[in-house]
Amino acid sequence: MARELSPHELHELLGAYALDAVDGDEREQLEAWLERSPEAREELAGLRETAAFLSHAGSEAPPGLWARIEDALGEEPPALVLPFRRRTFALRLTAGIAAASVAAATVTVVVLSDKIQRQDDRLEAVASSMERDGTRRAALAAMADPRSRTMHLESPNASPNASPNDGGGGGATATLVSMHDGAGYLMSADLPRLPNDQTYQLWAMSGPNDAPTMVSAGVLGRDFDLAAFRAPTDAWGFAITAEAASGVVRPQGPHVLEGAFA
């Protein structure tokens, strides 16, 4: 069981509870406190009323409203004629309402901001998943196309413990599919994750076998398992190197994986 919350902590949670943003053990403790505290229940009612008002305050204000409010704020307030005790109570009530309104507004902004952020994260994850699924389907369709060519890329260094910077893919492999128009797809298996300042980069090889022309076909990122690319149509081989994170114009690192069409 979580630690017992102090009265001050319970009071601070009232605003979030009014927006149904408290759960678990904290919610149980807060509800038990509300059952034995009429003052807390009264404050909660005020917070909920304020939150309900704020949630419906998204419509445009009537014409001239803000000007009238500004004029009213500039006027001298009328003198209070209440007895001392009633005046003190009124001041406390006004301050309490103002504090509750500010607390509810603050909690509303924080909670809504958090919910919007979580929703954005979910939408981004869904979009990324859909994009990856579409790319994977396109890669499988390309492999089934009789006009495509397929090759397997393997590490030129046979040692499974060799790092990418030493020219070893640690026993990883990759399958590459190239279409007649230069479009293609690369599917990797078990390439180690690179440090933050590095990226894998794909190169298309054309020209003489002993001195091939190396053209960048894409910066792949520090960790990938599927990527689309475009390369020269006369490429006869491909290689993957580990480079600086921004990518390079000419390969500087050793070949992590390489292969050629049969």
PyRosetta script that sets phi, psi and omega in degrees:
from pyrosetta import init, pose_from_sequence

init()
pose = pose_from_sequence("MARELSPHELHELLGAYALDAVDGDEREQLEAWLERSPEAREELAGLRETAAFLSHAGSEAPPGLWARIEDALGEEPPALVLPFRRRTFALRLTAGIAAASVAAATVTVVVLSDKIQRQDDRLEAVASSMERDGTRRAALAAMADPRSRTMHLESPNASPNASPNDGGGGGATATLVSMHDGAGYLMSADLPRLPNDQTYQLWAMSGPNDAPTMVSAGVLGRDFDLAAFRAPTDAWGFAITAEAASGVVRPQGPHVLEGAFA")
pose.set_psi(1, 142.0)
pose.set_omega(1, 179.8)
pose.set_phi(2, -69.7)
pose.set_psi(2, 163.8)
pose.set_omega(2, -178.8)
pose.set_phi(3, -64.5)
pose.set_psi(3, 158.3)
pose.set_omega(3, -179.7)
pose.set_phi(4, -77.8)
pose.set_psi(4, 131.1)
pose.set_omega(4, -178.6)
pose.set_phi(5, -77.4)
pose.set_psi(5, 144.6)
pose.set_omega(5, 176.8)
pose.set_phi(6, -77.3)
pose.set_psi(6, 160.6)
pose.set_omega(6, 176.8)
pose.set_phi(7, -55.6)
pose.set_psi(7, -37.7)
pose.set_omega(7, 178.6)
pose.set_phi(8, -63.7)
pose.set_psi(8, -42.4)
pose.set_omega(8, 179.6)
pose.set_phi(9, -66.8)
pose.set_psi(9, -38.9)
pose.set_omega(9, 177.5)
pose.set_phi(10, -62.6)
pose.set_psi(10, -41.7)
pose.set_omega(10, 179.6)
pose.set_phi(11, -63.7)
pose.set_psi(11, -39.1)
pose.set_omega(11, -179.9)
pose.set_phi(12, -66.8)
pose.set_psi(12, -25.6)
pose.set_omega(12, -179.3)
pose.set_phi(13, -82.3)
pose.set_psi(13, -8.2)
pose.set_omega(13, -176.1)
pose.set_phi(14, -58.7)
pose.set_psi(14, -43.3)
pose.set_omega(14, -178.8)
pose.set_phi(15, -61.0)
pose.set_psi(15, -44.4)
pose.set_omega(15, 178.7)
pose.set_phi(16, -66.4)
pose.set_psi(16, -37.7)
pose.set_omega(16, 179.3)
pose.set_phi(17, -64.4)
pose.set_psi(17, -35.8)
pose.set_omega(17, 178.7)
pose.set_phi(18, -62.6)
pose.set_psi(18, -25.1)
pose.set_omega(18, 178.4)
pose.set_phi(19, -100.8)
pose.set_psi(19, 12.8)
pose.set_omega(19, 179.0)
pose.set_phi(20, 58.8)
pose.set_psi(20, 40.8)
pose.set_omega(20, -177.7)
pose.set_phi(21, -113.1)
pose.set_psi(21, 21.6)
pose.set_omega(21, 177.5)
pose.set_phi(22, -124.5)
pose.set_psi(22, 134.2)
pose.set_omega(22, 179.5)
pose.set_phi(23, -143.2)
pose.set_psi(23, -178.8)
pose.set_omega(23, 177.4)
pose.set_phi(24, 69.0)
pose.set_psi(24, -148.3)
pose.set_omega(24, -176.7)
pose.set_phi(25, -64.5)
pose.set_psi(25, -33.9)
pose.set_omega(25, 178.5)
pose.set_phi(26, -61.9)
pose.set_psi(26, -40.4)
pose.set_omega(26, 179.1)
pose.set_phi(27, -65.1)
pose.set_psi(27, -41.3)
pose.set_omega(27, 179.8)
pose.set_phi(28, -62.6)
pose.set_psi(28, -44.5)
pose.set_omega(28, 179.2)
pose.set_phi(29, -65.4)
pose.set_psi(29, -39.0)
pose.set_omega(29, -179.2)
pose.set_phi(30, -66.1)
pose.set_psi(30, -41.6)
pose.set_omega(30, 179.9)
pose.set_phi(31, -68.1)
pose.set_psi(31, -35.4)
pose.set_omega(31, 176.0)
pose.set_phi(32, -65.5)
pose.set_psi(32, -38.2)
pose.set_omega(32, 178.1)
pose.set_phi(33, -66.4)
pose.set_psi(33, -38.9)
pose.set_omega(33, 179.4)
pose.set_phi(34, -64.7)
pose.set_psi(34, -34.7)
pose.set_omega(34, 179.9)
pose.set_phi(35, -63.9)
pose.set_psi(35, -31.6)
pose.set_omega(35, -176.4)
pose.set_phi(36, -104.8)
pose.set_psi(36, 5.6)
pose.set_omega(36, -178.5)
pose.set_phi(37, -130.0)
pose.set_psi(37, 99.8)
pose.set_omega(37, 177.1)
pose.set_phi(38, -60.7)
pose.set_psi(38, -36.6)
pose.set_omega(38, 179.6)
pose.set_phi(39, -62.5)
pose.set_psi(39, -40.0)
pose.set_omega(39, 179.4)
pose.set_phi(40, -66.1)
pose.set_psi(40, -39.9)
pose.set_omega(40, 179.0)
pose.set_phi(41, -65.0)
pose.set_psi(41, -37.6)
pose.set_omega(41, 179.3)
pose.set_phi(42, -66.1)
pose.set_psi(42, -42.6)
pose.set_omega(42, 178.4)
pose.set_phi(43, -66.0)
pose.set_psi(43, -38.4)
pose.set_omega(43, 177.8)
pose.set_phi(44, -61.2)
pose.set_psi(44, -41.3)
pose.set_omega(44, 178.8)
pose.set_phi(45, -60.3)
pose.set_psi(45, -41.7)
pose.set_omega(45, 178.2)
pose.set_phi(46, -65.5)
pose.set_psi(46, -39.9)
pose.set_omega(46, 178.2)
pose.set_phi(47, -64.2)
pose.set_psi(47, -41.6)
pose.set_omega(47, 179.4)
pose.set_phi(48, -65.5)
pose.set_psi(48, -38.2)
pose.set_omega(48, 178.3)
pose.set_phi(49, -64.4)
pose.set_psi(49, -42.5)
pose.set_omega(49, 178.6)
pose.set_phi(50, -65.8)
pose.set_psi(50, -42.4)
pose.set_omega(50, 179.4)
pose.set_phi(51, -63.4)
pose.set_psi(51, -39.3)
pose.set_omega(51, 178.4)
pose.set_phi(52, -63.8)
pose.set_psi(52, -39.6)
pose.set_omega(52, 178.0)
pose.set_phi(53, -64.4)
pose.set_psi(53, -44.2)
pose.set_omega(53, -178.7)
pose.set_phi(54, -64.5)
pose.set_psi(54, -34.6)
pose.set_omega(54, -178.2)
pose.set_phi(55, -69.4)
pose.set_psi(55, -18.4)
pose.set_omega(55, 178.6)
pose.set_phi(56, -109.9)
pose.set_psi(56, 18.7)
pose.set_omega(56, -176.4)
pose.set_phi(57, -101.0)
pose.set_psi(57, 26.5)
pose.set_omega(57, -178.3)
pose.set_phi(58, -88.6)
pose.set_psi(58, -7.8)
pose.set_omega(58, -178.8)
pose.set_phi(59, -77.9)
pose.set_psi(59, 162.4)
pose.set_omega(59, -177.4)
pose.set_phi(60, -71.7)
pose.set_psi(60, 138.7)
pose.set_omega(60, -179.2)
pose.set_phi(61, -69.4)
pose.set_psi(61, 148.4)
pose.set_omega(61, 178.1)
pose.set_phi(62, -60.2)
pose.set_psi(62, 152.4)
pose.set_omega(62, -179.7)
pose.set_phi(63, -58.8)
pose.set_psi(63, 134.3)
pose.set_omega(63, 176.1)
pose.set_phi(64, 82.7)
pose.set_psi(64, -1.8)
pose.set_omega(64, -176.3)
pose.set_phi(65, -63.5)
pose.set_psi(65, -48.6)
pose.set_omega(65, -176.9)
pose.set_phi(66, -65.3)
pose.set_psi(66, -33.9)
pose.set_omega(66, 177.5)
pose.set_phi(67, -65.4)
pose.set_psi(67, -39.8)
pose.set_omega(67, 179.0)
pose.set_phi(68, -67.2)
pose.set_psi(68, -38.8)
pose.set_omega(68, 177.9)
pose.set_phi(69, -64.2)
pose.set_psi(69, -42.6)
pose.set_omega(69, 179.7)
pose.set_phi(70, -62.9)
pose.set_psi(70, -42.1)
pose.set_omega(70, 178.5)
pose.set_phi(71, -63.2)
pose.set_psi(71, -41.0)
pose.set_omega(71, -179.0)
pose.set_phi(72, -66.0)
pose.set_psi(72, -36.5)
pose.set_omega(72, 179.1)
pose.set_phi(73, -68.6)
pose.set_psi(73, -25.6)
pose.set_omega(73, -179.3)
pose.set_phi(74, -81.9)
pose.set_psi(74, -12.7)
pose.set_omega(74, -179.6)
pose.set_phi(75, -78.9)
pose.set_psi(75, 155.0)
pose.set_omega(75, 177.1)
pose.set_phi(76, -73.4)
pose.set_psi(76, 126.7)
pose.set_omega(76, -178.4)
pose.set_phi(77, -66.8)
pose.set_psi(77, 146.5)
pose.set_omega(77, 179.1)
pose.set_phi(78, -67.5)
pose.set_psi(78, 152.8)
pose.set_omega(78, 179.7)
pose.set_phi(79, -70.9)
pose.set_psi(79, 140.9)
pose.set_omega(79, 178.4)
pose.set_phi(80, -83.0)
pose.set_psi(80, 135.0)
pose.set_omega(80, -178.6)
pose.set_phi(81, -118.9)
pose.set_psi(81, 14.0)
pose.set_omega(81, -179.5)
pose.set_phi(82, -74.5)
pose.set_psi(82, 151.4)
pose.set_omega(82, 172.6)
pose.set_phi(83, -58.3)
pose.set_psi(83, 162.1)
pose.set_omega(83, -173.0)
pose.set_phi(84, -56.3)
pose.set_psi(84, -48.2)
pose.set_omega(84, -176.1)
pose.set_phi(85, -65.6)
pose.set_psi(85, -43.8)
pose.set_omega(85, -179.7)
pose.set_phi(86, -66.6)
pose.set_psi(86, -37.6)
pose.set_omega(86, 179.5)
pose.set_phi(87, -64.2)
pose.set_psi(87, -43.2)
pose.set_omega(87, 178.1)
pose.set_phi(88, -60.2)
pose.set_psi(88, -42.6)
pose.set_omega(88, 179.2)
pose.set_phi(89, -63.8)
pose.set_psi(89, -42.1)
pose.set_omega(89, -179.3)
pose.set_phi(90, -62.7)
pose.set_psi(90, -41.9)
pose.set_omega(90, 179.2)
pose.set_phi(91, -63.7)
pose.set_psi(91, -41.8)
pose.set_omega(91, 178.9)
pose.set_phi(92, -64.1)
pose.set_psi(92, -40.1)
pose.set_omega(92, -179.4)
pose.set_phi(93, -64.9)
pose.set_psi(93, -43.5)
pose.set_omega(93, 179.3)
pose.set_phi(94, -62.9)
pose.set_psi(94, -44.1)
pose.set_omega(94, 179.0)
pose.set_phi(95, -64.2)
pose.set_psi(95, -38.6)
pose.set_omega(95, 179.2)
pose.set_phi(96, -64.0)
pose.set_psi(96, -42.8)
pose.set_omega(96, 179.3)
pose.set_phi(97, -64.6)
pose.set_psi(97, -43.0)
pose.set_omega(97, 178.9)
pose.set_phi(98, -62.0)
pose.set_psi(98, -44.5)
pose.set_omega(98, 179.8)
pose.set_phi(99, -64.2)
pose.set_psi(99, -40.6)
pose.set_omega(99, 179.5)
pose.set_phi(100, -64.8)
pose.set_psi(100, -39.2)
pose.set_omega(100, 180.0)
pose.set_phi(101, -64.5)
pose.set_psi(101, -45.7)
pose.set_omega(101, 179.2)
pose.set_phi(102, -63.8)
pose.set_psi(102, -42.6)
pose.set_omega(102, -179.8)
pose.set_phi(103, -63.2)
pose.set_psi(103, -43.9)
pose.set_omega(103, -179.1)
pose.set_phi(104, -65.2)
pose.set_psi(104, -41.1)
pose.set_omega(104, 179.2)
pose.set_phi(105, -63.8)
pose.set_psi(105, -42.0)
pose.set_omega(105, 179.7)
pose.set_phi(106, -64.0)
pose.set_psi(106, -46.6)
pose.set_omega(106, 179.4)
pose.set_phi(107, -62.7)
pose.set_psi(107, -39.5)
pose.set_omega(107, 179.6)
pose.set_phi(108, -60.2)
pose.set_psi(108, -46.5)
pose.set_omega(108, -179.1)
pose.set_phi(109, -62.9)
pose.set_psi(109, -44.9)
pose.set_omega(109, -178.4)
pose.set_phi(110, -64.4)
pose.set_psi(110, -46.8)
pose.set_omega(110, -177.5)
pose.set_phi(111, -65.8)
pose.set_psi(111, -44.7)
pose.set_omega(111, -179.7)
pose.set_phi(112, -65.2)
pose.set_psi(112, -39.4)
pose.set_omega(112, 178.5)
pose.set_phi(113, -61.9)
pose.set_psi(113, -42.8)
pose.set_omega(113, 179.2)
pose.set_phi(114, -64.9)
pose.set_psi(114, -41.8)
pose.set_omega(114, 179.5)
pose.set_phi(115, -65.6)
pose.set_psi(115, -40.4)
pose.set_omega(115, 179.1)
pose.set_phi(116, -63.9)
pose.set_psi(116, -41.3)
pose.set_omega(116, 179.3)
pose.set_phi(117, -63.1)
pose.set_psi(117, -43.7)
pose.set_omega(117, 179.4)
pose.set_phi(118, -64.6)
pose.set_psi(118, -38.4)
pose.set_omega(118, 179.0)
pose.set_phi(119, -65.6)
pose.set_psi(119, -41.8)
pose.set_omega(119, 177.5)
pose.set_phi(120, -60.8)
pose.set_psi(120, -41.9)
pose.set_omega(120, 178.7)
pose.set_phi(121, -62.2)
pose.set_psi(121, -42.3)
pose.set_omega(121, 179.4)
pose.set_phi(122, -65.4)
pose.set_psi(122, -42.6)
pose.set_omega(122, 179.6)
pose.set_phi(123, -63.3)
pose.set_psi(123, -40.6)
pose.set_omega(123, 178.3)
pose.set_phi(124, -63.7)
pose.set_psi(124, -40.7)
pose.set_omega(124, 179.2)
pose.set_phi(125, -65.4)
pose.set_psi(125, -41.6)
pose.set_omega(125, 178.8)
pose.set_phi(126, -64.2)
pose.set_psi(126, -45.0)
pose.set_omega(126, 179.8)
pose.set_phi(127, -61.8)
pose.set_psi(127, -42.4)
pose.set_omega(127, 179.2)
pose.set_phi(128, -63.8)
pose.set_psi(128, -41.7)
pose.set_omega(128, 179.6)
pose.set_phi(129, -63.6)
pose.set_psi(129, -42.5)
pose.set_omega(129, 179.2)
pose.set_phi(130, -64.8)
pose.set_psi(130, -39.8)
pose.set_omega(130, 179.5)
pose.set_phi(131, -64.4)
pose.set_psi(131, -44.4)
pose.set_omega(131, 179.5)
pose.set_phi(132, -64.6)
pose.set_psi(132, -39.6)
pose.set_omega(132, 179.2)
pose.set_phi(133, -64.5)
pose.set_psi(133, -40.4)
pose.set_omega(133, 178.0)
pose.set_phi(134, -64.8)
pose.set_psi(134, -40.9)
pose.set_omega(134, 178.4)
pose.set_phi(135, -65.0)
pose.set_psi(135, -40.6)
pose.set_omega(135, -179.9)
pose.set_phi(136, -65.0)
pose.set_psi(136, -41.4)
pose.set_omega(136, 177.7)
pose.set_phi(137, -62.8)
pose.set_psi(137, -41.4)
pose.set_omega(137, 179.0)
pose.set_phi(138, -64.7)
pose.set_psi(138, -38.3)
pose.set_omega(138, 179.0)
pose.set_phi(139, -64.5)
pose.set_psi(139, -42.8)
pose.set_omega(139, 179.2)
pose.set_phi(140, -65.8)
pose.set_psi(140, -37.8)
pose.set_omega(140, 177.8)
pose.set_phi(141, -65.8)
pose.set_psi(141, -37.6)
pose.set_omega(141, 178.8)
pose.set_phi(142, -65.0)
pose.set_psi(142, -39.6)
pose.set_omega(142, 179.3)
pose.set_phi(143, -64.0)
pose.set_psi(143, -31.2)
pose.set_omega(143, 180.0)
pose.set_phi(144, -82.8)
pose.set_psi(144, -11.4)
pose.set_omega(144, -179.5)
pose.set_phi(145, -73.9)
pose.set_psi(145, 125.4)
pose.set_omega(145, -178.6)
pose.set_phi(146, -65.1)
pose.set_psi(146, -17.5)
pose.set_omega(146, -179.4)
pose.set_phi(147, -84.9)
pose.set_psi(147, -8.3)
pose.set_omega(147, -176.9)
pose.set_phi(148, -86.0)
pose.set_psi(148, 162.4)
pose.set_omega(148, 175.4)
pose.set_phi(149, -123.9)
pose.set_psi(149, 141.4)
pose.set_omega(149, -177.2)
pose.set_phi(150, -123.1)
pose.set_psi(150, 140.4)
pose.set_omega(150, 175.8)
pose.set_phi(151, -139.7)
pose.set_psi(151, 161.3)
pose.set_omega(151, 175.3)
pose.set_phi(152, -113.2)
pose.set_psi(152, 129.6)
pose.set_omega(152, 177.6)
pose.set_phi(153, -98.5)
pose.set_psi(153, 133.4)
pose.set_omega(153, -179.1)
pose.set_phi(154, -132.1)
pose.set_psi(154, 163.6)
pose.set_omega(154, -179.2)
pose.set_phi(155, -72.9)
pose.set_psi(155, 133.0)
pose.set_omega(155, 175.6)
pose.set_phi(156, -73.3)
pose.set_psi(156, -14.5)
pose.set_omega(156, 178.0)
pose.set_phi(157, -103.3)
pose.set_psi(157, 118.3)
pose.set_omega(157, -174.6)
pose.set_phi(158, -72.8)
pose.set_psi(158, -15.3)
pose.set_omega(158, -176.1)
pose.set_phi(159, -71.8)
pose.set_psi(159, 122.9)
pose.set_omega(159, -179.3)
pose.set_phi(160, -69.6)
pose.set_psi(160, -15.4)
pose.set_omega(160, -178.6)
pose.set_phi(161, -95.1)
pose.set_psi(161, -2.1)
pose.set_omega(161, -178.4)
pose.set_phi(162, -70.6)
pose.set_psi(162, 137.5)
pose.set_omega(162, -179.6)
pose.set_phi(163, -83.4)
pose.set_psi(163, 162.2)
pose.set_omega(163, 176.8)
pose.set_phi(164, -56.6)
pose.set_psi(164, -34.8)
pose.set_omega(164, -179.9)
pose.set_phi(165, -70.3)
pose.set_psi(165, -17.9)
pose.set_omega(165, 176.8)
pose.set_phi(166, -95.9)
pose.set_psi(166, 3.0)
pose.set_omega(166, -179.5)
pose.set_phi(167, 88.3)
pose.set_psi(167, 25.2)
pose.set_omega(167, 179.0)
pose.set_phi(168, -126.0)
pose.set_psi(168, 140.0)
pose.set_omega(168, 178.7)
pose.set_phi(169, -100.6)
pose.set_psi(169, 12.6)
pose.set_omega(169, 177.5)
pose.set_phi(170, 61.9)
pose.set_psi(170, 35.2)
pose.set_omega(170, -179.4)
pose.set_phi(171, 82.5)
pose.set_psi(171, 6.5)
pose.set_omega(171, 179.8)
pose.set_phi(172, -76.1)
pose.set_psi(172, 160.5)
pose.set_omega(172, 175.1)
pose.set_phi(173, -137.7)
pose.set_psi(173, 170.6)
pose.set_omega(173, 175.8)
pose.set_phi(174, -149.2)
pose.set_psi(174, 148.3)
pose.set_omega(174, 175.1)
pose.set_phi(175, -111.6)
pose.set_psi(175, 130.5)
pose.set_omega(175, -177.8)
pose.set_phi(176, -121.5)
pose.set_psi(176, 132.5)
pose.set_omega(176, 177.7)
pose.set_phi(177, -118.9)
pose.set_psi(177, 126.3)
pose.set_omega(177, -178.5)
pose.set_phi(178, -120.4)
pose.set_psi(178, 131.3)
pose.set_omega(178, 178.9)
pose.set_phi(179, -91.8)
pose.set_psi(179, 167.5)
pose.set_omega(179, -176.3)
pose.set_phi(180, -65.6)
pose.set_psi(180, -22.6)
pose.set_omega(180, -178.6)
pose.set_phi(181, -94.0)
pose.set_psi(181, 5.6)
pose.set_omega(181, 178.8)
pose.set_phi(182, 97.4)
pose.set_psi(182, -14.2)
pose.set_omega(182, 176.0)
pose.set_phi(183, -71.3)
pose.set_psi(183, 151.7)
pose.set_omega(183, -179.4)
pose.set_phi(184, -163.5)
pose.set_psi(184, 175.1)
pose.set_omega(184, -178.1)
pose.set_phi(185, -139.5)
pose.set_psi(185, 141.2)
pose.set_omega(185, -178.7)
pose.set_phi(186, -122.2)
pose.set_psi(186, 125.8)
pose.set_omega(186, 179.2)
pose.set_phi(187, -120.0)
pose.set_psi(187, 119.3)
pose.set_omega(187, -174.7)
pose.set_phi(188, -103.1)
pose.set_psi(188, 157.9)
pose.set_omega(188, 175.7)
pose.set_phi(189, -135.9)
pose.set_psi(189, 113.3)
pose.set_omega(189, 169.2)
pose.set_phi(190, 68.7)
pose.set_psi(190, 28.3)
pose.set_omega(190, 171.7)
pose.set_phi(191, -70.9)
pose.set_psi(191, 133.2)
pose.set_omega(191, -178.2)
pose.set_phi(192, -65.8)
pose.set_psi(192, 150.3)
pose.set_omega(192, 178.0)
pose.set_phi(193, -72.3)
pose.set_psi(193, 131.3)
pose.set_omega(193, -178.5)
pose.set_phi(194, -85.0)
pose.set_psi(194, 162.6)
pose.set_omega(194, 173.9)
pose.set_phi(195, -63.1)
pose.set_psi(195, 167.8)
pose.set_omega(195, -175.8)
pose.set_phi(196, -60.9)
pose.set_psi(196, -27.7)
pose.set_omega(196, -175.6)
pose.set_phi(197, -93.1)
pose.set_psi(197, 14.3)
pose.set_omega(197, -178.9)
pose.set_phi(198, -131.6)
pose.set_psi(198, 162.6)
pose.set_omega(198, 177.3)
pose.set_phi(199, -148.3)
pose.set_psi(199, 151.0)
pose.set_omega(199, 169.9)
pose.set_phi(200, -79.1)
pose.set_psi(200, 143.9)
pose.set_omega(200, 178.7)
pose.set_phi(201, -135.4)
pose.set_psi(201, 136.7)
pose.set_omega(201, -177.7)
pose.set_phi(202, -98.3)
pose.set_psi(202, 136.6)
pose.set_omega(202, -178.8)
pose.set_phi(203, -126.1)
pose.set_psi(203, 136.8)
pose.set_omega(203, 174.6)
pose.set_phi(204, -97.3)
pose.set_psi(204, 134.9)
pose.set_omega(204, -178.7)
pose.set_phi(205, -109.6)
pose.set_psi(205, 130.2)
pose.set_omega(205, 177.1)
pose.set_phi(206, -142.0)
pose.set_psi(206, 173.3)
pose.set_omega(206, -178.7)
pose.set_phi(207, 83.7)
pose.set_psi(207, -155.1)
pose.set_omega(207, -176.8)
pose.set_phi(208, -64.0)
pose.set_psi(208, 143.6)
pose.set_omega(208, 180.0)
pose.set_phi(209, -66.0)
pose.set_psi(209, -34.1)
pose.set_omega(209, -176.5)
pose.set_phi(210, -82.1)
pose.set_psi(210, -17.2)
pose.set_omega(210, 177.6)
pose.set_phi(211, -146.3)
pose.set_psi(211, 67.3)
pose.set_omega(211, -173.7)
pose.set_phi(212, -69.8)
pose.set_psi(212, 152.2)
pose.set_omega(212, 171.1)
pose.set_phi(213, -82.4)
pose.set_psi(213, 127.6)
pose.set_omega(213, -177.4)
pose.set_phi(214, -105.3)
pose.set_psi(214, 118.5)
pose.set_omega(214, 179.9)
pose.set_phi(215, -119.5)
pose.set_psi(215, 129.6)
pose.set_omega(215, -179.9)
pose.set_phi(216, -65.5)
pose.set_psi(216, 129.3)
pose.set_omega(216, 177.4)
pose.set_phi(217, -108.5)
pose.set_psi(217, 3.6)
pose.set_omega(217, 175.8)
pose.set_phi(218, 148.3)
pose.set_psi(218, 144.4)
pose.set_omega(218, 171.7)
pose.set_phi(219, -90.4)
pose.set_psi(219, 122.2)
pose.set_omega(219, -168.0)
pose.set_phi(220, -96.0)
pose.set_psi(220, -15.3)
pose.set_omega(220, -176.1)
pose.set_phi(221, 95.1)
pose.set_psi(221, 171.9)
pose.set_omega(221, -176.1)
pose.set_phi(222, -80.4)
pose.set_psi(222, -12.2)
pose.set_omega(222, 179.9)
pose.set_phi(223, -155.6)
pose.set_psi(223, 117.9)
pose.set_omega(223, -177.7)
pose.set_phi(224, -147.4)
pose.set_psi(224, 158.5)
pose.set_omega(224, 172.7)
pose.set_phi(225, -133.7)
pose.set_psi(225, -7.5)
pose.set_omega(225, 179.8)
pose.set_phi(226, -156.9)
pose.set_psi(226, 131.5)
pose.set_omega(226, -179.6)
pose.set_phi(227, -151.7)
pose.set_psi(227, 144.7)
pose.set_omega(227, 173.0)
pose.set_phi(228, -97.8)
pose.set_psi(228, 150.3)
pose.set_omega(228, -179.6)
pose.set_phi(229, -151.1)
pose.set_psi(229, 172.7)
pose.set_omega(229, 173.2)
pose.set_phi(230, -137.8)
pose.set_psi(230, 133.8)
pose.set_omega(230, -174.5)
pose.set_phi(231, -138.3)
pose.set_psi(231, 164.8)
pose.set_omega(231, 175.8)
pose.set_phi(232, -57.0)
pose.set_psi(232, 142.2)
pose.set_omega(232, -176.2)
pose.set_phi(233, -69.4)
pose.set_psi(233, -18.0)
pose.set_omega(233, -179.7)
pose.set_phi(234, -94.9)
pose.set_psi(234, 12.4)
pose.set_omega(234, 179.6)
pose.set_phi(235, -66.6)
pose.set_psi(235, 132.9)
pose.set_omega(235, 179.3)
pose.set_phi(236, -107.8)
pose.set_psi(236, -11.1)
pose.set_omega(236, 179.6)
pose.set_phi(237, -154.9)
pose.set_psi(237, 167.4)
pose.set_omega(237, 179.6)
pose.set_phi(238, -139.9)
pose.set_psi(238, 155.0)
pose.set_omega(238, 177.7)
pose.set_phi(239, -143.5)
pose.set_psi(239, 151.8)
pose.set_omega(239, 175.2)
pose.set_phi(240, -118.4)
pose.set_psi(240, 130.1)
pose.set_omega(240, 177.6)
pose.set_phi(241, -122.9)
pose.set_psi(241, 164.1)
pose.set_omega(241, 174.0)
pose.set_phi(242, -102.9)
pose.set_psi(242, 119.5)
pose.set_omega(242, -174.9)
pose.set_phi(243, -127.3)
pose.set_psi(243, -178.8)
pose.set_omega(243, 174.9)
pose.set_phi(244, -62.7)
pose.set_psi(244, 151.6)
pose.set_omega(244, -170.2)
pose.set_phi(245, -54.6)
pose.set_psi(245, -33.2)
pose.set_omega(245, -178.1)
pose.set_phi(246, -80.2)
pose.set_psi(246, -9.0)
pose.set_omega(246, -176.0)
pose.set_phi(247, 87.6)
pose.set_psi(247, 161.3)
pose.set_omega(247, -178.3)
pose.set_phi(248, -131.8)
pose.set_psi(248, 160.9)
pose.set_omega(248, -179.9)
pose.set_phi(249, -79.2)
pose.set_psi(249, -35.9)
pose.set_omega(249, 178.6)
pose.set_phi(250, -125.8)
pose.set_psi(250, 142.9)
pose.set_omega(250, -178.4)
pose.set_phi(251, -62.3)
pose.set_psi(251, 133.5)
pose.set_omega(251, 178.9)
pose.set_phi(252, -116.7)
pose.set_psi(252, -28.8)
pose.set_omega(252, 179.0)
pose.set_phi(253, -90.0)
pose.set_psi(253, 163.7)
pose.set_omega(253, 178.2)
pose.set_phi(254, -69.8)
pose.set_psi(254, 163.1)
pose.set_omega(254, 179.0)
pose.set_phi(255, -71.2)
pose.set_psi(255, 121.5)
pose.set_omega(255, 175.1)
pose.set_phi(256, -80.2)
pose.set_psi(256, -48.2)
pose.set_omega(256, 173.9)
pose.set_phi(257, -133.2)
pose.set_psi(257, 150.9)
pose.set_omega(257, 177.5)
pose.set_phi(258, -155.0)
pose.set_psi(258, 159.4)
pose.set_omega(258, 178.8)
pose.set_phi(259, -171.6)
pose.set_psi(259, 166.2)
pose.set_omega(259, -179.7)
pose.set_phi(260, -140.5)
pose.set_psi(260, 153.9)
pose.set_omega(260, 177.9)
pose.set_phi(261, -70.4)
pose.set_psi(261, 144.7)
pose.set_omega(261, -179.3)
pose.set_phi(262, -69.1)
pose.dump_pdb("model.pdb")
